[in-house]
Amino acid sequence: MIIKDEREQVIDNIRAAILEGDFHRKVEVGDPVLAAVQKEKLLSWYLKEKNTLHFKGKTLAARKAANVATRQINRMTVIRGIEHASMIRSGAIVTSNHFNPIDNTIVRYLAWNLGKDRLPIVSQVTNLAMTGLVGFLMKYADILPISDIPGYITADFEPLLKKELDEKNYVLIYPEQEMWFNYQKPRPLKRGAYYYAAKFQVPVISCFVEMRAQQQLQTPMFHEVQYVMHVLPAIYPDSAKTVRENSFAMCAQDYEQKKHAYEEIRREPLNYTFQEKDIAGWVQPPQTDGFSPKQLAGK
């Protein structure tokens, strides 16, 4: 959802994170912040309920709602390079840039075009605490919660992930970690997605979503955006390397592919100097000598 005051604050937060070189910082306003005991309670609820008929019924409803949203959001979406993934017959991990609460629908749209009818998504456990429709989808729409709670990863998360991959599903993991609203540049990647690809011997379907601002406005602050899903060459673990070695090599290759895609699209080298055009569709604010309108209001 685009809320004017919050979006200005988020853009200011992105600007500050870039200046400090922290590309995995949480920049959203109002996301749940949970203590360890709250995380444990949510994970306990999820693990207890996920195999019940009640939970499965809600999953079907959430999946249906996500499918409706996918069709609506991606009416104008273009997919390029699908041949890079069309020959994959095993499970796979999908990586993509993370810039919007609905960007998973773009990946789901790709999965449909690759013959998959569902898309498991790895999501931070804090998202289970969200409320409303978004909270409902975060709980039930094929979510695999991840957490730093001791013991959870090896005892619970990894078996859940392996099960999905063994069933030849594609699992979406965001290696940029945090969502940066409409930020167009690929950010440095965390290694976890590639560790699991190497550990479970599955390929990575490397993706980069391009955002094209349209003439029409969605709000006074943002133009409508068309999405172009670029499917890049699939990345496979090297049998001659250890899991750790593969995780570093695959992560580096994926970043280079996303970087190259961005540079081809923008016709300029990737750099991390913040510019207003880095936020797709943002209506350019008045010139303010380097200060955002919100920053000026507080001076």
N, C-alpha and C positions, 0 to 999 in steps of 0.2 A: 504494500500500500504506500502511495506517495502522500505524505503529510508534510505540508510546507515547512513548518518550523523544525520538524524532526529531520527532514532532508537537508536543510541548511546546516544543522548541527552535525549530521553524518558527514557531509562534504568537508566541513571544517576538521572533523576528526580524521578523515582520510588524509587531508593536507598535512596535518600535524604528524601523523604516523609516517608519511613519506619523508618528511623533513628529518625525522629521527631514525629512518632506515628500518622501521619495524613493520614489515609487510604482512605479518600474521596477527596484528592487533585487532581486537574487537572494537568496531567503530559504531555499531548500531546503538540506538538509544532505546532503553526500556527492555532489553533482553533479560530473561531471568538470570539471577546470580544465586547459586545454590551452595550451601555448606555441604561438606562431605556426607553428613548424616542424611540430608535431603536427597542427595544423589543415590545413596544406598537404598533409600526407601523407594525411589522411583524405579531403580533397576530391579529390586525385589518384586515390585508390582508387575513390571513387564515380564520378567521370567516366569512368574507364577501364572499370569493371565494369558500369555501369548498362544498357548495351545488349547484354550477353552473355546467352546462353541460361541460364547458371547463375544470374545475377542475376534474370532474369525469372522463372525457376522459383521462386526464393525469394520473389519479390514476390507470385506467385500464392498461395503458402502463407501468407505474412504477411497478405495481403488476406483470405484465408479465415478466419484466426484473428481478425482484427479484426472481421470480420462476425459471427462467433460471439459475440464479446464485446459487440458492439453490440446484438445481439438480447437477450442476457442482462441487460445493464446497463439497457436501456431498456424493460423490460417494463411499467413504470409511468409512463414519460415521456409528458407531454402536450405537444402542439404547438399554439400559439395564433398567429394572424395569418399563417398560411401563404399566404393570398391576396396578401400583399405581395410574394411572390417567385414566385408561380405563373405569372405572365405573362412572366417573363424567358426569352428564347430564346437568348441569347448566353452566352458564358462569364461568370463573375462571381467576385468576391472576397468571401468570407464572413468577417465579423469577429464575434468573440464574446468574452465574458469568459473568462479563463484561470485556473481554480481547482483543477484536479484532473488527474492523469495520464490519466484516462479521459474527460475532458470532450469530446475530439474525437469520441467515439462518439455523443454527443448531436447534434453537427453532422452526423455521417455518417447518423444516423437521419433527420434533416431532409432531407438530400440524397436519401436513398432515397424519401422521400415526395414529392420534387420530380422523381422520375424518373431520378436519377443512380445508377449502380451502383458508383462509386468516388469517393474524396475525396482529392485531392492536398493535402498539408499542408506548409506552410513551417515548417521547424524549424532551430534553431541547430545548427551543425556539431558542437558538443560532444556533442550527443545521439547522434551516430554512434559515439561511444566507449563508450556504455553497454553493459552485458553482460546475459546472461540473456534471458528472454522479452521484457522491455521493450526491451532492446538490439536484439534481432532485429526487432521491429516498428519501432523507430526507424531501422533501416537499410533495411528493405525494404518497408514498408507505404505505398507511394506518397509517400515523403518527398522534399521539395525542400530540400536544405540551404542555409542562408544563412550568410554569413561576411563579416567585415571584411577578409579577406585582399585586398591590393591587386590589382585587375584581375579578380577572380573575379565580382563582381556584373555588370559590363557584358558580360564575355566569355562567361560560363557561366550564371549564375543567371537573368538576364533572358531569354535565349533559351529556357531550360527553362520558365519561367513563361509566356511568350508562347505557346509550343506548347500548353500545357494550356488556356489561355484560348481560343486559336484552335480547339481541338477541342471548345469549348463545355462544358468542365468547370468546376465550381465549385472554387475553391482557398481553403483555410482559412489565414488569416493572423491571428495573435493580436496586435492592436495594443497590448495591455497589456504585451507582451513576456515578462515572467517569470511563472511560475505561483505564485500565492499560495493555499495550500491552503484550500479551502472558504470563502474570503473572499467575502462576499455583495455587497459594494458595487462598482459599476463604477469603475475607476480611470482617471485621465487617459491619453490614448491617444498612441502614437507615430504619426508621419505616414507611415511607409513604405507601409502597405497602400493608402492613398489616393493616394499618388504613382503606384503601379503601376496602380491603377484608372483614374486620369486619363491616364497615359501610353498604356495599351493600350485606352482608351475602352470600359471595361466597367463595369457597375454594381457597387455594394457591397450585398450582402445583409446587412443590419444585424441582429444577434441579441443577445439578452440572456437568459442562463439563470438562472432563479429556482430556489433550493434550498429545499425544504420538509422540515424535520426530522420524522421519523416517531417513533412511540412505541417501536418495537423498537430495541434496541442492536445496532450492528455490532461494536463492541468496548466494553470498559468506559468508554472515553473519548469515543466518538462514537455518536450515533444513526444509524440508516439515513436516507438522504436521497432524496426524490423530486424529479425534475427537471421543470421546466416551461420549455420552449423558447418564448420570445417572439420571433417574427419581426416586426421593425419595418419601417417604410416603406423601400423600396429607395432608395439614394442614387445619383444619376447625375452624371457630369461635365457641366459647363456648357461648351458649345462656344464661348462668348464669353470664356472665361477660359483663361489659360495652365495648363500642367500644374502648375506650382508654386502658382498661385492656387487651382486646384481642390483640390490636396492639402490645403491649409489649410482651405478651406471645407468639404470633405467630412469631414475629421477632426473639425472643430468640430460639424458637424451630427450625426455619429454619436455623439459624446460626449453631446450634448444629448438625443438619442433614448434612449440607454442610461440616462442620468440620470433622464429623465422616467419611463421604465419602472420603474426602481427605486423612485422616489417614489410611483408609482401602486400598486405592489405593497405597499410598506411603510407607506404612508399617513403619511409623514414626510419632511421635506426631507433631501436628501443632505448629510451632513457627514463629515469624516474624523477625528472624535474616536473613538478605538478603544474598542469595547465588546465584552464577551465574546460577545454575540449576533451580532456581525459574522462569527463563524466558524460556519458552518452545522452544526448537529447536535452541537456541542461540549457535552459534559456540563459544566455550570457548576462551576468549582473553588470551594473554600471562600473566603469573604471574607478577603483578606490585605492590606488597607490599600494596595492599588495594586500590590503585588508578586505576580508569578506564583509558584506553588509551587516551580518550579525555581529562580527567583531567590532565594526564601527559603532554599532548601536550601544555597545557596552563601554565605549571610550568616554 
